Amino acid sequence: MFSFTRMIVSVSAALALASVNSVLAAPTNLEARAAKVPSPAFVIYTDKFVSADVLPPVDKVKGYNVVALSFLTLKGPQDQAGAYAKLPAAKKTSLKAAYEKAGIKLIVSAFGETDTPTTSKADPVGTGNTMAKFVKDQKLDGIDVDYEDLAAMNKGDGAAEKWVTTFTQTLRKTLPKGQFILTHAPLAPWLSHNKQFAAGAYLTINKNVGAEIDWYNIQFYNQGLYTNCEGLLTKSGGAFPGSSVFEIQKNGVDLKKLVIGKPGSAADATNGFMPAATLATCVKQAKAKGWNAGLMVFEFPDADAAFIKTAKGSAFH
């Protein structure tokens, strides 16, 4: 893992390359406070250096109710996740209390674009137990699974789906539903019926352990798609048809769990960025059609309180 990584690389690029190379502790009071799962969810990732205090100031993330420290990797916590873990215990307690008072949950995001758990043959049970322990040791509110092992998923032999399923089940054994937040951040195409993903990708994972997952921070970017409201909401088209919000719902995924993820600036993704005002137009349309899951943004400080206020527009008050 290198510092300040973008969340994903292009699925289409990975496919092109592939074609060329044809023990449970009793809940503490803190954990009990983490029981309420935000709905709708407004999530901001923090991977870039902010300050010696690590966490973004509360006033700078007003409007969000979840902050995700990035990333907890196979090699341990890196970047903001690592910086937070190194803070003195008293400092963490103080910072976390301020977030609690502001109604903001603090979670850690696992893996990111440079980790390949399945391809690396990491043990999903051992990895799950280690990461769940990190969440409890750091007194966090939960974990986000940003699994991006493209080679494993593109292979289509079911190994990726099995790995993520077992990993998720392992996390939930130590981080029970109702006490800890557990989210996943799949690429939007992985939630579509697409022949490139022969074993079903996240549609299979959703069938296996969707009930254990609180919501999906869906990455609607880096695919050359989702650049307007139609492509984002009703008809994705392009190389990955059936991967817009309401098409994913038709694919069998609960609409209440489909959090729309977008980059905070054009520099935070290869493509797919929408200005906050444009995103607000799409959000208003989606809300009118029954969607109410929320928004995810990668990353702070490129997106802050002003961004999410604009992006929510009149749809969320």
Residue, then its C-alpha position, 0 to 999 in steps of 0.5 A: m500500500f502506498s500513501f494516498t491511493r485512489m480507491i480503485v483501478s479500472v475494471s475495463a483495464a483489468l479485463a483487457l490485461a486479463s484477455v492479453n494474459s488469457v473469541l468474543a468479548a462482551p459489548t462495552n458501552l462504546e460498542a453499544r453506542a455503535a449499535k444504531v446504523p446510520s440511515p441514510a448513510f453519508v460516508i467520507y473516506t479519509d486517506k490523505f494526511v490531515s493534521a497531527d490530530v489525524l481525524p478531520p475537524v468535526d466542522k469540516v465533515k458536518g453533514y456526514n455521519v460516517v468517516a472511514l479511516s483508510f486503509l487497514t491492509l494485509k500488512g497492517p494499518q496504513d495512511q490515516a488508519g495507521a496514523y490514528a492507531k499510533l495516537p495516544a489512547a487519551k487523544k483517541t478517546s477525546l477525538k472519538a467523543a467529539y465525533e460521537k457528540a456530532g453524530i459521526k461514526l468512525i470506522v476503518s476501511a480494509f484493503g483498498e486498491t493495492d491489496t489482493p487478498t485472494t490472489s495473495k492467498a491470505d487466509p480469510v478467517g485469520t485476516g477477518n479475525t485480525m481486522a475485527k480485533f483492530v476494530k475492537d482494540q481501537k474502539l471503532d464503530g465498524i469496518d468497511v470492506d474495500y475488496e479490489d482483487l480484480a484479478a481474482m474476480n475476473k478469473g471467474d472461478g468463484a474463489a473471490e466470491k468464496w473468500v469475501t463470503t468467508f471473510t464477511q462471516t468471520l468479521r460478523k462473529t466478532l463484530p455482531k450486527g447491531q453493535f458494529i457497522l459492516t459495509h462493503a465498497p464494491l465496484a458498480p459493475w460487480l453488482s450487474h449480470n455480466k459475463q466477465f464475472a462468471a461466478g457472479a461477483y458481488l451478486t453472489i456475495n450479496k446472496n451469500v452474506g448480504a443480510e450481514i452487510d449494512w449497506y454498500n458504498i458503491q463505487f460509481y466511477n473509474q469505468g467511463l460510465y455514470t457521468n450523468c443521471e441516466g447512466l448513474l440511476t437507470k441505464s448504465g450502458g457501455a461495457f457494463p450494462g445493468s450496473s446503475v442504481f435501479e438496475i442493481q435493484k432489479n438484479g436483486v439487491d436491496l435498494k435501501k443498501l445502495v449508497i451512491g459513491k462518487p469521487g470528491s474531485a476529478a483528481d480522486a478518480t480516473n473518471g466519473f466525477m460529478p460536481a456536487a451540484t450535478l450530483a444533487t440533481c441525480v440525488k433528487q431524481a433518485k429520491a423521487k423514485g424511492w431511493n433513500a440510501g445516502l452518499m459516499v465520497f472519496e475523499f477528504p479534504d477534496a470533499d468536505a462539509a460544503f460538498i455534501k451539503t450541495a450534493k444533498g441539495s433539497a432531497f435530504h434535510 
